[in-house]
Amino acid sequence: MHEFKNFTDGYLNKRDAATYTAVSQRTLDYAVARGELRAFKLTLTGSRPHKVLFRKQDLDIWIQRQRAGADLDGIVSEVVAEVRNG
């Protein structure tokens, strides 16, 4: 039997994502609501999400975009490369 953790490598729950990015969980919620950041909502039973996961790579890109004077050309190049590579 596989452990759930094995399927979440490279992903962080909301609390850990907030710690990783040094922002509040609410800030992450706002970024998701504005479409700036992608989150994966896993619903195990019922209609409420039981676990929200953020991909570390998405968090890194989002943080780069938030920096003052961010290299937008570099960010776009990273995103395009990511899309091309799968």
N, C-alpha and C positions, 0 to 999 in steps of 0.2 A: 504494500500500500504506500502511495506517495504522500509525503507530508505537504501541507498547503504551502509552507515556506519555499519549497523547491520550485513552485510555480510563480513565485513573486520575486525572484532574484532580479535585481535591476529596478525594482519598484519600491516606493516608500508609502507607508500609510500617512494620513494627514498630519498626525502629530510629529512623526519623524521628518516629513517633508518641511514642516514649519521650522523645525530645529535646523535642518540641513540648509535652508535658505535664509535663516535668521529673520523670518517674518512671522506674524501671527497666523493662526489657522483661519481666522476671519479674512485676512488679506488674501490667502490662497482661495477661499470661497469667492471673494469678489473677482479675482483674476479669472477664475473658471466661469463665473456668471457673465463677464465681459467678453469671453471668448479668447482671452490672452493665453490661457493655460489649459491644457487638456487633462482631464481626470477620468479615471475608470471607476465606475460605480458597480460594485458586485452585489447583486441581490441573491441571497441564498434561499430565503423563504419570505413569503409575504411581499409587500410592495415597497417597503422602506429599504434603502441600501444599508447593508450591514458592514461594508468595508469600502472605503474610497482609497484608491491607489494613484500615485503619481509616478510617472516614469522619470528616473533620475536625469536622463538625457533631456527630457522636456523641461525639467526644472532648471538645468544648467543654461539652456537656451533662453528661458524666460528671465533668469537673473541677468544674463548678458544684455537683454533688451532693456532692463530697468536701469542699468548703469548710465550715468550722465556721460555723454560723449561716446556712447557705444559705437562700435564699428558695424554699422548696419550692413555694409557690403559683405563683411565676413559672416555675419549672422545669416544673411540670405544664402550665401554659398553653402554654409553648413546645412541649412534646412533642405536646400535642393539636393545636396549630396545624400542626405538621409533618405529623402523620398526616392531617389534613384536606386539606393542600395536596399531598400525594402523596409 
